[in-house]
């Protein structure tokens, strides 16, 4: 069993910056998706930032990044910095999601004072 969401993702998808640890865990994608679905925002953000520290890199599939940001924003809907980070990720992997990214940026702008 993996001790963190990041470790589980690293075993399943690899890591651009370090080798995947030796692991005898069951690496079926649906187990990871279940863990991701019920993970807290801090665990999800730790995974995203460790495995894709520059937003454009890493081996996480785009759909995993999109789902991860969606789950984080459901838990923390009023954090402008997270809204912008999610928008940037969508813009990098668009243009299918450009309208959603623009809406996230508008929400972030409206939440900031002044």
C-alpha positions in Angstrom: 0.0 0.0 0.0 1.2 3.5 -0.8 1.6 5.8 2.1 0.7 9.0 0.2 -1.3 10.0 -2.8 2.0 11.4 -4.3 3.7 8.0 -3.8 0.7 6.2 -5.5 0.8 8.6 -8.5 4.6 8.2 -8.8 4.3 4.4 -8.8 1.5 4.5 -11.4 2.6 7.3 -13.8 6.3 7.8 -13.0 8.2 10.9 -12.1 10.2 13.1 -14.4 12.6 14.1 -11.6 13.3 10.9 -9.8 12.9 7.2 -10.4 9.7 5.5 -9.4 10.2 3.6 -6.1 10.2 -0.2 -6.2 6.8 -1.2 -5.2 4.7 -4.4 -5.2 1.4 -2.6 -4.9 -1.5 -3.2 -7.2 -1.2 -0.4 -9.8 -4.6 -0.4 -11.3 -5.6 3.1 -12.3 -9.1 2.9 -10.7 -7.5 2.4 -7.3 -5.6 5.6 -7.7 -8.7 7.4 -9.0 -10.6 6.3 -5.9 -7.8 7.5 -3.6 -7.7 10.8 -5.5 -11.5 11.3 -5.3 -11.5 11.2 -1.5 -8.1 12.9 -0.9 -7.9 16.2 1.0 -6.9 19.3 -0.8 -3.4 19.3 0.8 -2.7 15.8 -0.4 -3.8 16.6 -3.9 -1.8 19.8 -4.0 1.3 18.0 -2.7 1.0 15.5 -5.5 0.5 18.1 -8.2 3.4 20.3 -7.0 5.8 17.5 -6.4 5.2 15.6 -9.7 4.6 18.7 -11.8 6.5 21.5 -10.1 6.5 23.8 -13.1 3.0 23.1 -14.3 4.1 22.2 -17.8 6.2 19.2 -16.8 5.6 15.8 -15.2 4.1 12.5 -16.3 0.6 13.0 -14.8 -1.9 12.6 -17.6 -3.8 15.8 -18.4 -7.1 14.2 -17.3 -5.6 13.5 -13.8 -4.4 17.1 -13.5 -7.8 18.4 -14.5 -9.6 16.1 -12.1 -7.1 16.9 -9.3 -7.6 20.7 -9.7 -11.4 20.2 -9.9 -11.4 18.3 -6.6 -9.2 20.9 -4.9 -11.4 23.7 -6.0 -14.5 21.9 -4.7 -12.8 21.8 -1.3 -11.4 25.3 -1.5 -13.6 27.3 -3.8 -12.7 30.7 -2.6 -8.9 30.8 -2.9 -7.9 33.1 -5.8 -4.4 31.6 -6.1 -5.7 28.1 -6.5 -8.3 29.3 -9.0 -5.6 31.0 -11.1 -3.3 27.9 -10.8 -6.1 25.7 -12.1 -6.8 28.1 -14.9 -3.2 28.1 -16.0 -3.2 24.4 -16.1 -6.3 24.4 -18.3 -4.8 27.0 -20.6 -1.7 24.9 -21.1 -3.7 21.8 -22.1 -6.5 23.6 -24.0 -8.0 25.1 -26.1 -11.0 22.8 -25.2 -11.1 24.3 -21.7 -10.2 27.9 -22.4 -13.7 29.1 -21.5 -13.5 27.3 -18.1 -10.0 28.7 -17.5 -11.3 32.2 -18.2 -14.2 31.8 -15.8 -11.8 30.5 -13.1 -9.7 33.6 -13.6 -12.8 35.9 -13.4 -13.8 34.2 -10.1 -10.3 34.7 -8.7 -10.4 38.4 -9.7 -13.8 38.9 -8.1 -12.6 37.3 -4.8 -9.6 39.5 -4.3 -10.2 42.7 -2.4 -9.9 46.0 -4.3 
